[in-house]
Each structure stands twice: as C-alpha cells, then as structure tokens.
Amino acid sequence: MGDKAHTHPGAAGRAQAADRPTSVRNVMLVGHSGSGKTTLVEALALTAGAVNRAGRVEDGGTVSDHDEIEHRQQRSVQLSLVPVEWNGIKVNLLDTPGYADFVGELRAGLRAADAALFVVSAADGVDGSTRMVWDECAAVGMPRAIVVTHLEAARADFEEMTRICAETFGGDDPDAVLPLYLPLRGPEGPDGHAPVTGLIGLLTRKLFDYSGGERVANEPVGDQVPLIEEARGRLIEGIISESEDETLMDRYLGGEDVDVKTLIDDAERAVARGVFFPVLAAAPAAPGARQGLGTVELLDLITGGFPTPLEHGTPAVTTLDGRPRELKPCDPDAPLVAEVVKTSSDPYVGRLSLVRVFSGTLRADQTVHVSGHGLTDRGHEDHDVDERVGALSTPFGKVQRPVSHVIAGDLACVAKLSRAETGDTLSSKDDPLVMQPWEMPDPLLPLAIQAHSKADEDKLSQGLSRLVAEDPTMRLEQNQDTHQVVLWCLGEAHADVALERLRSRYGVQVDVVPHRVSLRETFGGRASGRGRHVKQSGGHGQFAICEIEVEPLPNGSGIEFVDKVVGGAVPRQFVPSVEKGVRAQAQKGVAAGHPLVDVRVTLLDGKAHSVDSSDAAFQTAGALALREAAAGARIQLLEPVAEVSVLVGDDYVGAVMSDLSGRRGRVLGTEQSPGGRTLVRAEVPETEIGRYAVDLRSLSHGTARFSRRYVRHEPMPPQVAERVKGEAHVAS
C-alpha cells in the first residue's frame, strides 16, 4: 500500500500452484460494461510480468479468454481467470462481465473470490447494477476497494468521482471511502487536456511518476505539498477511526505524529476486515511501456490489504443426507471440498471446469465424488457420481500450464470432468460432501426455439443439455401444454449468446418462434351435445351414439365425468370408452386448441349395436359429443396469472406501478425495503409479462429486480380472447 520493495516483474508473473493458503489472494473485478475491467486486468498482468511488452502472455495466447462471441459483442460475457504473481503472492484475478444479463457469471465470481475490486469509470460514473453488487458484497462482509479508470477522458474528474463513490458506497460513513493517492497531471496539451502522469501517495508523501513507462519515486515539490497535507489529514482520520487500536485517535488528536508504517498496517487491516474502502486510480500503460499508472499501487493493495483465503469463511457443508459437517477453514490437509464455479468447452482440450478448492488438496488423476447442485427444475439432471479428475492446470488466456495439485484457497482448471456442472461439489469418494449452492438468479425471459432442420433436430437435445450444464442461470423447459422447447434466459444478450453457442460450439442451428403461454378453455354455461358415430362398410361396422351435458365447475376442478345412463342404453363396458374419448378431446381443446378444464361432463343417454359397437366407436362418439356441446356454448379462454414482486428504487415506484397497470395487472400492495427501495406486489397475466425482464431493466435503468410465481388461471377478457381464437383459427 505504501512504497514497498517489489519483485522484478520479469520474474514475477509466472503464477502456478500456491504452496500455502496465505500466499493466495482471490480478487474479483466488478464494474459496469465499458468501465475498463478487462483492460485493467491486462495492465496488472503486464506490470506483474505475466505478459510481454506487446500485451501477450509469454507462452502465447491472450490475457483473457475472449471467444468470438465476446469479440463480436465488444464486451465480456463470461467469467475469466488471470493468475499473476506479485512479491511472492499468487493473485487470482477474476474478471467478471459488467452487463446485467451475465450476472450469473458475477455470482460465480463472488463465490470464488475473497475480495472485490470495484472498477469505476471517471467518465461514466457509477451505475445502478454496480451499486446493487456493492450491497451484495456488504451483506456478506466481503472486503472491497475502488479503482477509478478512464482518467485520460476529457471530462474525467478524479476528485468528483471520489466524492460520488463516498456518497454512493459509504452509506452512513462516507469517510470509510477515501483516496490513498491523488492523480498528478502533466502540462496541458493543445486540446487543453492535462494528462495524468503520476500519483501522489498520501500516506508516504511520495510522488510516483509513470511518465517514462516505469514507476519512479520522487519527492513532491511546490504547490503539491499543501494539496497532500489537506487530503492526508482526512485520510489518516478515516483510517484511525476504523483502527482496532482505540488509543490511536486520542494520540493523533493530541498532536502525536503517527508513523507511516503504523498507518499502512492499520489501513491494510481495516481493508481486510471490510470496514475501510480505499479509492485508487489506474490507467493502462502507453505502447511499449512496462507499467500502467497505478498498477503497482493496486498490486500492493491486493497483496497487502486484501484477506487471505484463511480469513474467508467456508460456505456451509453437509453430508449427502443433509447432516452439517464442520471443517477447519482452508486447511490443505482436511477432507477435500471443492466447487465448480465455471464450466466451459475448449476446442482443443474439451470440457474445462474452473474449480475453487475450499478444503483439502485436489490432485491430478484423483478420483473424486461429484455431487449435483439440485437444479433439476432448470433442466439439469441430478447426479451423485464418482469421476476421475483429468489434468490440472492454471490458465494464462488460452494456454493451460499444468500443475500437479491445488491446495485449499487456490483456483485451477480441471480437464475432462464429463458429469460435473457449474455449482457442483467435488469431494473425496470415500467421504462425499456437498456445499450449499450459491444463489442463482432466476431466468425470466423465455426464448422458444425449434430445430432449423432434421439434422439440427438430432443434435438439439445434446446441445441444450450441455448449454445448461455450463450455465445454471439458464433454464430448459419442455412445455407439455404448448409443445415448445423454451430456454429461459436473463435477458436479450444472454439469449443471443445462448443461440450463438448452440451454433458455434455444438453445431446446432435453431429458429426462434413466438413463445406461447399455457392457456386453458372452459364452458361459460351449461350445454348439451350428441355424438353419433355410425358407419357401415361391409363386415363389422361402427356404431355408437351418446348424449352428454356439460356444466362449468369452480377453478381448479379439472374434468369430472359422471355416468347417469339408465336402462343400459350405453352398455356398462362402453361407459369408460365414452369417458376416454371425452378426456382425449378435452386435452386437445374445443375452441382454440388449448386444454379444456373445470367442467363436469354427464353421460345421460345413448345407443349401441350388438355387433357394430366397440370401444373405439364410443371413444369417437364421446369426442364428437363434447365438440357439439362446445359448438353451441360460450367457451371462455383462461389465462395464467402470476404474482409479480418488483424490488425497485423509490424514484421508480410510480413508473413501475403505472406500467404494471398497463399490463392488465392488479397492484396488491407495496412494502418499504432497506436502501431506499420499495417492494411492489401485483398480479399480472402471464401473456403480458413475456418481455418484462427486458422492459423493467429499461424502465428502472437497471436498478430493479423482480420475481414471479404462478397463482391460477382466470378468464381472459372477451376482446383479448377473441383475438387469440382468431389467431388460432388462422394458424390451423
């Protein structure tokens, strides 16, 4: 955090396997799309010596594993790992996507990391989704720091950005968010913009000049001195107020000059405890330079101030039958417990699993137990199997460096785990355990698809199963009512990536079709019908006549069949046949092709022939009778209604409620929630919320979340029902 001695970068960046948990730091980079996270990771790797001067990994490949989808979309869509070494510490940098559609990758990063580095653009500020992630980190006490990027932008203002960060992230204690360094600007250029050339260290009172491509320490001069002292005093008070040494504030206020080492040590402890959140600045290196501005300071903060894995509690662990299991935190000699935080397919090595080891030691070629994460409701197959671990490696872009083992606290890639999915637990086959899964966001945007050709149809099932195995935020549904294959996604960009991966990775071309909700039909009043199925064609003919009455029943009653035939008009052996025909026709629908529900069908009379009557004939007559009854009745369409709960900032409550009303929704009530937010509950027809995941994000500028649950089917308004029936008639 201060002016420390540093390992020469040329010998630094070759991070492979750690030898003890205290020599590991797992850091997640968080920030909105375009904030500069990936550029910062590359700059940190360059400074640490993991890449050469051209910005390429020394062994070949790129720093981040950008697939062609990321190149086309011009943004990260997946979690990536770049391990570097600094001062003998292995730093696992986890670069997370900044776009809301890929929050599942961010949640995986939260699980794998022990601290978070929030990347904020000086040109763009802090967006709503970044604030929400900050709150998530605060809820679990994760240590955090803030780095301001894009200082080269014409409208960049570090001081103003620091004030915004203190206001946004500081909550009731804005003095817990303070800068450790101030940017030093050089002479103004022809455009009137003064570039940032260095940093002023507030604790060390040193000036760090990066203008020559490498960090050079100097003494401040002239008007830089009073600038330092004003900001330094506030920083010292902020650090001391969070100090575990309660006498330090009294000594400081009494005029004692607290030495720099004490201040740095106190600041690092406060950062590790998650009570002080320093603000730093960074900019990428100029072409040909070896160090980007602020990268040395960031690496010092990460290795000196962020906690080791020993200081981060292990998620809850149980035996397979649910009994809690206590494990010593991050002990390489304890029973093995590791978790798959990401699954991907590599064209050269096949399936790769990024694994965080929480307990024990994972070894290459070891046989482990794989415990499924219970997401059967999302199209995942539940599993508890033994698998042999393939090669272990640590990634440098697309290059995998082999390692023999991975200890508790470290991350690595595991090859050829054919059954393991994202979120699964790896443990000893002799002592199988399972970790409590992290919270997965619920995918709420439906994408109905069908195979483009017969060849695609043959590969579709396998492609979809592999897709959801990699991404637990995706849900696969085979809708029995609409006969559609539906991929539930988090948003449009998420859906686009899913389609592209089906095509490019698994060779499956699909067509997107309109998503249909599961409608129902019912009778609006009593009706009668006569089914007559009489045919003579030489030999045995077909003869069956039945008369029925249909009446509506309360919601949720299903189909009730009653036999009131007297005198044997319909022989006893054929009554079940009539019922079977009625139920088969009800499943097909009687008006718009949707299942018929909530009616009582009463068989009143009929006729039979001693030779020509049969089971098949009476099934046909039953179906005909129901269709005739429907032709003379008022058929109501029933639509599914969902209870929607929207958590939204108070500023957008009015707009959300108005929008829900416009979707034929009924607002049930509102509740105040912490952090200036309101929970709005409403019942809304599912036909109106197919794209609500996209529309709500736009309406609330990305600050709202919602959940939904099915409540019931209820009658659709006549004008809407007529339109649906008309569309069904045209389609048929």
C-alpha positions in Angstrom: 0.0 0.0 0.0 3.0 2.2 0.5 6.4 2.5 -1.2 7.4 -1.2 -0.9 10.2 -3.2 -2.4 9.0 -5.2 -5.4 10.0 -8.4 -7.1 11.4 -7.7 -10.6 8.4 -8.1 -13.0 10.4 -10.3 -15.3 10.5 -12.9 -12.6 7.1 -12.2 -11.1 4.2 -13.2 -13.2 4.7 -16.9 -13.6 2.0 -17.8 -11.1 1.3 -21.5 -11.0 0.2 -23.5 -7.9 0.4 -21.9 -4.5 2.2 -23.7 -1.7 0.1 -22.4 1.2 -3.2 -20.5 1.6 -1.5 -17.4 2.9 0.3 -16.9 -0.4 -3.0 -16.6 -2.3 -5.3 -13.7 -3.0 -8.6 -14.2 -4.9 -9.9 -10.9 -6.2 -13.0 -10.3 -8.3 -13.2 -7.2 -10.6 -16.7 -5.7 -10.7 -18.0 -2.8 -12.8 -20.4 -1.9 -15.5 -19.8 -2.8 -19.1 -17.2 -0.5 -20.5 -15.7 0.5 -17.2 -12.3 -0.9 -18.2 -12.1 -4.1 -16.1 -10.5 -6.3 -18.8 -8.1 -3.5 -19.8 -7.1 -3.2 -16.1 -6.6 -6.9 -15.8 -4.2 -6.8 -18.8 -2.4 -3.8 -17.3 -2.0 -5.6 -13.9 -0.7 -8.7 -15.7 1.7 -6.5 -17.7 3.1 -4.9 -14.6 3.4 -8.3 -12.8 5.4 -9.6 -15.8 2.8 -12.2 -16.9 2.8 -10.8 -20.4 5.4 -9.4 -22.7 5.6 -5.8 -23.9 3.1 -6.5 -26.7 0.5 -7.3 -24.2 0.6 -11.1 -24.9 1.0 -13.9 -22.5 4.7 -15.0 -22.6 3.7 -18.6 -23.6 1.3 -17.5 -26.2 -2.4 -16.7 -26.2 -4.2 -13.6 -24.9 -4.6 -12.5 -21.3 -8.3 -13.0 -21.2 -10.0 -16.0 -22.9 -12.2 -13.9 -25.2 -14.2 -16.2 -27.5 -15.6 -15.0 -30.8 -18.9 -14.0 -29.2 -17.1 -11.5 -26.9 -15.2 -10.1 -29.9 -18.5 -9.6 -31.8 -20.4 -8.2 -28.8 -17.4 -6.0 -27.8 -17.9 -6.9 -24.1 -17.1 -9.7 -21.7 -19.8 -12.4 -21.4 -18.1 -14.9 -19.1 -16.0 -15.1 -16.0 -12.3 -15.4 -16.8 -9.3 -16.0 -14.6 -5.8 -14.5 -14.9 -3.4 -15.5 -12.2 -0.3 -13.4 -11.6 2.4 -13.3 -9.0 3.5 -10.2 -7.0 6.0 -10.2 -4.2 5.7 -14.0 -3.8 1.9 -13.9 -3.6 -0.3 -15.6 -6.2 -3.1 -13.2 -7.2 -6.1 -14.8 -9.0 -7.7 -12.0 -10.9 -11.3 -12.9 -11.7 -12.7 -10.6 -14.5 -16.5 -10.6 -14.4 -18.9 -9.4 -17.1 -20.4 -6.0 -16.4 -23.6 -6.4 -18.3 -26.7 -7.3 -16.2 -27.6 -10.3 -18.5 -24.4 -12.1 -17.2 -25.0 -11.6 -13.5 -24.7 -15.4 -13.1 -21.0 -15.2 -14.0 -20.6 -12.4 -11.5 -22.3 -14.5 -8.8 -19.8 -17.3 -9.6 -17.0 -14.8 -9.2 -18.4 -13.7 -5.8 -18.3 -17.4 -4.7 -14.7 -17.9 -5.9 -13.3 -14.6 -4.6 -12.3 -13.4 -1.1 -12.3 -9.7 -2.0 -13.7 -7.4 -4.7 -12.2 -4.6 -6.7 -14.9 -2.2 -8.0 -13.9 -0.6 -11.3 -15.5 2.8 -11.8 -15.1 4.9 -14.9 -14.2 8.6 -14.3 -16.1 9.4 -17.5 -19.3 7.4 -16.8 -19.7 7.3 -13.0 -21.5 4.5 -11.0 -24.5 2.7 -12.4 -27.3 1.1 -10.6 -26.3 -2.5 -11.1 -22.8 -1.8 -9.6 -24.5 -0.3 -6.5 -26.5 -3.5 -6.2 -23.4 -5.7 -6.3 -21.8 -3.5 -3.7 -24.8 -4.1 -1.4 -24.4 -7.9 -2.1 -20.8 -7.7 -1.0 -21.6 -5.6 2.0 -24.3 -8.2 3.1 -21.6 -10.9 3.3 -18.9 -8.6 4.6 -16.6 -9.0 1.6 -13.6 -6.6 1.6 -13.7 -4.1 -1.2 -11.6 -1.4 -2.8 -12.4 1.1 -5.6 -10.3 1.9 -8.6 -11.1 4.9 -10.9 -10.3 4.3 -14.6 -10.5 6.3 -17.8 -8.6 9.2 -16.3 -7.4 10.1 -19.8 -11.0 11.0 -20.8 -11.5 14.7 -21.4 -14.3 15.0 -18.8 -12.6 12.8 -16.2 -12.6 14.3 -12.7 -11.0 12.1 -10.1 -11.9 14.3 -7.1 -15.6 14.5 -8.2 -15.6 10.7 -8.8 -14.2 10.1 -5.3 -16.9 12.2 -3.8 -19.6 10.3 -5.8 -18.1 7.0 -4.6 -18.1 8.1 -1.0 -21.7 9.2 -1.3 -22.8 6.0 -3.2 -20.8 3.4 -1.3 -20.1 5.0 2.0 -23.7 4.8 3.3 -23.7 6.3 6.8 -20.0 6.6 6.9 -18.6 8.4 3.8 -15.2 8.7 5.5 -14.8 5.0 5.1 -14.4 5.7 1.3 -11.3 7.8 0.8 -8.4 8.0 -1.8 -5.0 6.7 -1.0 -3.4 8.5 -3.9 -4.2 11.7 -5.9 -3.5 11.8 -9.7 -0.8 14.1 -10.8 -1.4 15.8 -14.1 1.2 17.0 -16.6 1.2 20.1 -18.8 -1.9 20.8 -20.8 -1.8 19.6 -24.4 -3.0 21.5 -27.5 -6.6 20.4 -26.7 -6.5 21.9 -23.3 -6.4 18.5 -21.6 -3.7 17.8 -19.0 -2.9 14.0 -19.0 -2.3 12.1 -15.8 1.4 11.3 -15.5 1.7 10.0 -11.9 0.3 9.6 -8.4 0.8 11.3 -5.1 0.9 8.9 -2.2 -0.9 10.5 0.7 0.5 8.2 3.4 4.1 8.1 2.2 4.1 11.7 1.0 5.8 10.4 -2.1 5.3 11.2 -5.8 5.2 8.2 -8.2 6.0 9.3 -11.7 4.8 6.9 -14.5 5.5 9.3 -17.4 8.6 7.3 -18.5 6.8 4.0 -18.7 8.0 2.8 -15.3 7.2 3.8 -11.8 9.8 6.3 -10.4 9.5 7.6 -6.8 10.3 11.3 -6.2 9.7 13.9 -3.5 6.7 16.3 -4.0 7.6 19.9 -4.8 6.0 23.4 -4.7 2.2 23.5 -4.7 1.9 19.8 -4.4 2.8 19.8 -0.7 -0.3 21.7 0.7 -2.5 19.5 -1.6 -1.1 16.4 0.0 -1.5 17.6 3.6 -5.2 18.5 3.3 -6.2 15.2 1.8 -3.7 13.3 4.0 -5.3 14.6 7.2 -8.7 13.4 6.2 -7.3 10.0 5.1 -5.5 9.5 8.4 -8.6 10.3 10.4 -10.6 7.9 8.3 -8.1 5.1 8.8 -7.7 5.7 12.6 -11.4 5.8 13.1 -11.6 2.2 11.9 -8.5 1.2 13.8 -8.6 -1.7 16.3 -6.2 0.4 18.4 -8.7 2.6 20.3 -5.9 4.8 21.7 -4.6 5.8 18.3 -7.2 8.5 17.7 -6.6 10.2 21.0 -2.8 10.1 20.3 -3.3 11.6 16.9 -5.7 14.3 18.0 -3.2 15.1 20.9 -0.6 16.0 18.3 1.4 12.8 18.1 2.8 12.2 14.6 1.8 8.6 13.8 4.5 6.8 11.8 3.7 5.8 8.3 4.2 2.0 8.9 1.5 2.1 11.6 -0.9 3.9 9.3 -0.2 1.5 6.5 -0.6 -1.6 8.7 -3.9 -0.1 10.2 -5.2 0.7 6.7 -4.5 -2.8 5.5 -6.2 -4.4 8.5 -9.2 -2.2 8.0 -9.4 -3.1 4.3 -9.1 -6.8 5.1 -11.9 -6.5 7.8 -14.2 -4.9 5.2 -14.6 -1.6 7.1 -12.4 0.7 5.1 -12.7 1.0 1.3 -9.8 2.9 -0.3 -10.1 4.6 -3.7 -7.2 4.3 -6.2 -6.6 5.4 -9.7 -5.3 3.4 -12.7 -4.6 3.8 -16.4 -3.2 1.4 -19.0 0.5 1.7 -20.0 1.4 3.6 -23.1 2.5 1.4 -26.1 6.0 0.0 -25.3 5.8 0.9 -21.6 6.0 -1.8 -19.0 3.9 -0.4 -16.2 0.4 1.1 -16.3 -0.3 4.1 -14.0 -1.5 2.9 -10.6 -0.9 -0.8 -11.3 1.9 -1.2 -8.8 -0.2 0.5 -6.1 -3.1 -1.8 -6.9 -1.0 -4.9 -6.7 0.4 -3.7 -3.4 -3.1 -3.2 -2.0 -4.2 -6.6 -3.2 -1.3 -8.5 -1.7 -1.0 -6.3 1.5 -4.6 -5.3 2.2 -6.9 -8.0 0.8 -7.5 -11.0 3.0 -6.0 -14.5 2.5 -8.4 -17.4 1.9 -7.8 -18.3 5.6 -9.8 -15.2 6.6 -12.8 -16.1 4.4 -15.3 -18.5 5.9 -16.1 -21.7 4.0 -19.7 -22.0 2.8 -21.9 -24.5 4.7 -21.0 -28.1 4.0 -23.2 -31.2 4.6 -23.1 -34.9 4.1 -25.2 -36.3 1.2 -28.0 -37.0 3.6 -28.0 -33.4 4.9 -26.1 -33.6 8.1 -23.9 -30.5 8.8 -20.2 -31.1 8.6 -17.7 -28.8 10.3 -14.4 -28.3 8.5 -11.3 -26.4 9.6 -11.2 -23.3 7.4 -9.0 -23.6 4.3 -6.9 -26.5 5.6 -4.9 -28.3 2.8 -4.8 -31.4 5.0 -8.5 -31.5 5.7 -11.1 -33.6 3.7 -11.4 -32.4 0.1 -14.2 -29.9 -0.7 -14.0 -28.0 -3.9 -16.6 -26.3 -6.1 -17.0 -25.9 -9.9 -17.5 -22.2 -10.3 -17.5 -22.2 -14.1 -17.8 -24.8 -16.9 -16.7 -24.2 -20.5 -15.8 -26.0 -23.7 -12.4 -25.6 -25.2 -12.0 -26.6 -28.8 -8.5 -28.1 -28.1 -8.8 -29.7 -24.6 -12.6 -30.3 -24.4 -14.6 -29.6 -21.3 -12.8 -27.4 -18.7 -14.1 -26.8 -15.1 -12.8 -23.8 -13.2 -12.6 -25.0 -9.6 -12.1 -23.3 -6.2 -10.7 -25.5 -3.6 -12.1 -24.6 -0.1 -10.7 -27.5 1.9 -8.1 -30.2 1.4 -5.9 -30.7 -1.7 -7.1 -31.6 -5.2 -4.6 -33.8 -7.2 -4.3 -34.6 -10.8 -5.7 -38.1 -11.8 -7.5 -38.3 -8.5 -11.0 -40.0 -8.4 -13.5 -37.6 -6.7 -17.1 -37.7 -5.9 -19.3 -35.2 -7.9 -22.4 -34.0 -6.1 -25.1 -32.3 -8.2 -26.5 -28.9 -7.1 -30.2 -29.9 -7.2 -31.2 -27.7 -10.1 -33.5 -30.3 -11.7 -36.2 -27.6 -12.1 -33.9 -25.9 -14.6 -33.4 -28.9 -16.8 -30.3 -30.2 -15.1 -30.0 -33.9 -14.4 -29.4 -34.6 -10.7 -26.3 -36.7 -10.1 -24.0 -38.2 -7.5 -21.2 -40.0 -9.3 -17.5 -40.7 -9.0 -15.3 -39.3 -11.7 -11.6 -39.3 -12.4 -10.0 -35.9 -12.5 -8.0 -35.2 -15.6 -5.1 -32.8 -15.9 -4.9 -29.8 -13.5 -3.7 -26.5 -14.9 -3.6 -22.8 -14.2 -4.8 -20.6 -17.1 -3.0 -17.9 -19.0 -5.5 -16.9 -21.6 -5.9 -19.9 -23.9 -2.7 -21.5 -22.6 -3.0 -24.0 -19.7 0.1 -24.5 -17.6 0.0 -28.0 -15.9 0.2 -28.3 -12.1 0.3 -31.4 -10.0 -2.1 -30.3 -7.2 -4.2 -27.4 -6.0 -4.4 -26.6 -2.3 -7.2 -25.1 -0.3 -7.7 -21.4 -1.1 -6.5 -21.7 -4.7 -8.2 -21.9 -8.1 -7.4 -24.1 -11.1 -8.8 -25.7 -14.2 -9.8 -29.3 -14.3 -10.0 -31.2 -17.6 -12.4 -33.9 -18.7 -14.9 -33.9 -15.8 -17.7 -35.1 -18.0 -20.6 -35.0 -15.5 -19.6 -32.1 -13.3 -21.7 -28.9 -13.9 -21.3 -25.3 -12.7 -22.1 -25.3 -9.0 -21.3 -28.9 -8.3 -19.2 -30.1 -5.3 -16.1 -32.2 -5.7 -15.1 -34.2 -2.6 -13.4 -37.4 -1.6 -15.1 -40.6 -3.0 -14.7 -42.1 0.5 -16.1 -39.1 2.3 -18.6 -37.4 -0.1 -19.8 -34.0 0.9 -21.9 -31.2 -0.7 -21.6 -27.4 -0.4 -24.6 -25.2 0.0 -25.0 -23.7 -3.6 -24.7 -20.0 -4.2 -27.9 -18.1 -5.1 -28.7 -18.3 -8.8 -30.7 -15.5 -10.4 -34.0 -16.8 -11.8 -34.1 -16.6 -15.6 -37.3 -14.8 -16.5 -37.1 -14.1 -20.3 -38.5 -17.0 -22.4 -36.9 -18.0 -25.7 -38.9 -20.5 -27.7 -36.8 -22.4 -30.2 -37.1 -25.2 -32.7 -34.5 -27.1 -34.8 -33.8 -25.5 -38.2 -33.6 -28.8 -40.0 -33.8 -32.6 -39.3 -30.0 -32.7 -38.9 -30.2 -30.0 -36.2 -33.1 -31.8 -34.5 -30.9 -34.8 -33.9 -28.2 -32.7 -32.2 -30.5 -30.2 -30.4 -31.1 -32.2 -27.2 -27.4 -32.8 -26.5 -26.5 -29.2 -27.3 -29.2 -27.8 -25.0 -28.2 -30.2 -22.1 -24.5 -29.1 -22.5 -25.5 -25.4 -22.6 -27.5 -25.6 -19.3 -24.7 -27.6 -17.7 -22.3 -24.7 -18.3 -24.7 -22.0 -17.3 -27.0 -22.7 -14.3 -28.7 -19.3 -14.8 -30.3 -20.8 -17.9 -33.4 -23.0 -17.5 -34.6 -25.5 -20.1 -38.3 -26.3 -20.3 -40.1 -28.8 -22.4 -43.6 -27.4 -22.2 -46.1 -30.2 -22.3 -49.1 -27.9 -22.9 -47.7 -25.8 -25.8 -45.2 -28.5 -27.0 -42.5 -25.9 -27.2 -38.8 -26.1 -26.2 -38.1 -23.0 -24.1 -34.8 -21.6 -23.0 -35.4 -19.2 -20.1 -32.6 -16.6 -20.1 -31.7 -13.4 -18.1 -32.1 -11.0 -21.0 -31.7 -10.5 -24.7 -27.9 -10.5 -24.7 -27.9 -13.7 -22.6 -30.3 -15.3 -25.2 -28.1 -14.1 -28.1 -25.1 -15.8 -26.5 -27.0 -19.0 -26.0 -28.0 -19.1 -29.6 -24.5 -18.4 -30.8 -23.0 -21.1 -28.6 -25.5 -23.6 -29.9 -24.4 -22.8 -33.4 -20.7 -22.3 -33.0 -19.8 -24.8 -30.2 -22.4 -27.5 -30.8 -23.2 -27.2 -34.5 -26.9 -26.7 -33.9 -28.9 -24.1 -35.9 -32.3 -23.2 -34.4 -35.1 -20.9 -35.2 -36.7 -18.6 -32.7 -40.5 -18.8 -32.6 -43.1 -16.8 -30.7 -43.4 -18.0 -27.1 -46.8 -19.3 -26.2 -48.2 -19.4 -22.6 -50.3 -22.3 -21.3 -53.9 -21.2 -21.9 -56.9 -23.2 -20.9 -60.5 -23.4 -22.1 -63.7 -23.9 -20.1 -67.5 -23.6 -20.7 -69.2 -20.4 -19.8 -72.5 -22.1 -19.1 -74.4 -25.4 -19.5 -74.5 -27.1 -22.9 -75.6 -30.4 -24.4 -74.1 -32.4 -27.2 -74.9 -35.6 -29.1 -72.1 -37.7 -30.5 -73.2 -40.0 -33.4 -70.6 -42.3 -34.9 -72.3 -44.7 -37.3 -70.5 -46.3 -40.3 -71.3 -49.3 -42.5 -68.5 -50.5 -44.8 -69.1 -54.2 -45.2 -68.4 -56.7 -42.5 -68.4 -55.2 -39.0 -69.4 -51.5 -39.0 -69.1 -48.9 -36.3 -72.0 -47.8 -34.2 -72.0 -45.6 -31.1 -74.3 -42.8 -30.0 -74.1 -40.9 -26.8 -75.7 -37.8 -25.3 -73.9 -35.6 -22.7 -74.4 -32.5 -20.7 -71.6 -30.1 -19.8 -71.5 -27.6 -17.0 -68.8 -25.4 -15.6 -67.1 -26.1 -12.3 -65.0 -23.9 -9.9 -61.4 -23.0 -10.8 -59.0 -25.9 -10.3 -61.6 -28.7 -10.5 -60.2 -30.3 -13.7 -62.5 -32.7 -15.7 -65.2 -34.5 -13.8 -67.1 -37.3 -15.6 -70.5 -38.6 -14.3 -72.4 -41.6 -15.6 -76.2 -41.2 -15.4 -77.2 -43.6 -18.1 -80.3 -45.7 -17.1 -81.7 -48.9 -18.7 -78.4 -49.9 -20.3 -78.8 -47.5 -23.2 -75.0 -47.4 -23.2 -73.7 -50.9 -22.1 -71.5 -50.8 -19.0 -68.4 -51.9 -20.8 -68.6 -48.8 -23.1 -69.1 -46.1 -20.5 -65.3 -45.9 -19.8 -64.8 -45.6 -23.5 -67.0 -42.5 -23.7 -65.1 -41.0 -20.8 -61.8 -41.8 -22.5 -63.0 -40.1 -25.7 -64.3 -37.0 -23.8 -61.0 -36.6 -21.9 -58.9 -37.0 -25.0 -60.9 -34.3 -26.8 -60.7 -32.1 -23.7 -56.9 -32.4 -23.8 -56.9 -31.2 -27.4 -59.3 -28.4 -26.7 -62.7 -27.4 -28.2 -62.2 -23.8 -29.4 -58.6 -22.7 -29.8 -56.6 -25.8 -29.3 -56.0 -25.4 -25.5 -56.8 -28.0 -22.9 -60.4 -27.9 -21.5 -60.6 -27.7 -17.7 -63.1 -27.2 -14.9 -66.2 -28.8 -16.3 -68.5 -31.7 -15.4 -69.4 -34.0 -18.3 -72.5 -36.1 -17.6 -73.4 -39.0 -19.8 -77.2 -39.1 -20.0 -78.2 -41.5 -22.8 -77.0 -43.3 -25.9 -77.5 -46.2 -28.2 -75.5 -49.3 -29.0 -75.5 -52.1 -31.6 -75.0 -55.7 -30.6 -72.4 -56.3 -33.3 -71.0 -52.9 -34.5 -70.5 -51.1 -31.2 -66.9 -51.1 -29.9 -64.5 -49.3 -27.6 -63.1 -47.3 -30.4 -66.6 -46.3 -31.7 -67.7 -45.0 -28.3 -64.4 -43.1 -27.8 -65.1 -41.3 -31.1 -68.7 -40.7 -30.1 -67.7 -39.2 -26.8 -65.3 -36.8 -28.5 -67.9 -35.8 -31.1 -70.5 -35.1 -28.3 -68.1 -32.8 -26.5 -67.3 -30.9 -29.7 -71.0 -30.5 -30.5 -71.7 -29.2 -27.0 -68.9 -26.7 -27.4 -70.2 -25.5 -30.7 -73.4 -24.4 -29.1 -71.9 -22.9 -25.9 -69.9 -19.8 -24.9 -66.3 -21.0 -24.5 -64.1 -19.0 -22.2 -60.3 -18.8 -22.5 -58.4 -19.0 -19.2 -55.0 -17.4 -19.0 -52.3 -18.0 -16.3 -51.9 -15.2 -13.8 -48.6 -14.7 -11.9 -47.8 -12.8 -8.8 -45.0 -10.4 -9.6 -42.8 -8.9 -6.9 -40.7 -6.0 -8.0 -37.9 -4.6 -5.8 -37.3 -1.1 -7.2 -35.7 2.2 -6.1 -38.2 4.6 -4.6 -37.7 7.0 -7.6 -39.2 4.5 -10.0 -42.1 3.1 -7.9 -44.7 5.3 -9.7 -43.4 4.3 -13.2 -43.4 0.6 -12.2 -46.9 0.6 -10.8 -48.2 2.5 -13.9 -46.5 0.0 -16.2 -48.0 -2.9 -14.3 -51.5 -1.4 -14.6 -51.0 -1.0 -18.3 -50.3 -4.8 -18.5 -53.7 -5.5 -17.0 -52.1 -6.0 -13.6 -53.7 -5.6 -10.2 -51.4 -4.0 -7.6 -51.7 -5.9 -4.3 -49.6 -3.6 -2.2 -46.2 -2.1 -1.5 -43.7 -2.5 1.3 -40.7 -0.4 2.2 -37.3 -2.2 1.9 -33.9 -1.1 3.1 -31.7 1.1 1.0 -34.4 3.4 -0.3 -36.2 0.7 -2.2 -39.8 -0.5 -2.4 -41.3 -3.9 -3.0 -44.3 -3.7 -5.3 -46.5 -6.8 -5.5 -49.1 -7.3 -8.3 -51.0 -10.0 -10.1 -50.4 -9.8 -13.8 -51.5 -12.1 -16.7 -48.5 -14.1 -18.0 -49.4 -13.1 -21.5 -48.4 -9.6 -20.6 -45.0 -10.2 -19.0 -43.2 -12.3 -21.6 -40.6 -9.5 -22.1 -40.9 -7.9 -18.6 -37.2 -8.8 -17.8 -36.2 -6.5 -20.7 -38.8 -3.8 -20.2 -38.2 -3.5 -16.4 -34.5 -3.1 -16.9 -35.1 -0.2 -19.3 -37.8 1.4 -17.1 -35.6 1.3 -14.0 -32.2 1.9 -15.6 -31.1 -1.5 -14.4 -31.8 -0.9 -10.8 -34.9 -3.1 -10.3 -35.3 -6.9 -9.8 -38.4 -9.0 -10.0 -39.6 -12.5 -9.3 -42.8 -14.3 -10.4 -44.8 -17.3 -9.4 -47.9 -18.9 -10.9 -51.1 -18.2 -9.0 -54.0 -19.5 -11.0 -55.8 -19.5 -14.4 -58.6 -17.0 -14.7 -61.0 -15.9 -17.6 -59.4 -13.8 -20.3 -61.2 -10.5 -21.2 -63.5 -11.2 -24.2 -61.8 -8.8 -26.6 -58.4 -10.4 -25.9 -59.9 -13.9 -26.1 -61.4 -13.3 -29.5 -58.1 -12.1 -30.9 -56.4 -15.3 -29.6 -59.1 -17.5 -31.0 -58.8 -15.7 -34.3 -55.0 -16.3 -34.4 -55.6 -20.0 -33.6 -58.1 -20.3 -36.4 -55.7 -18.7 -38.9 -52.8 -20.9 -37.7 -55.0 -24.0 -38.2 
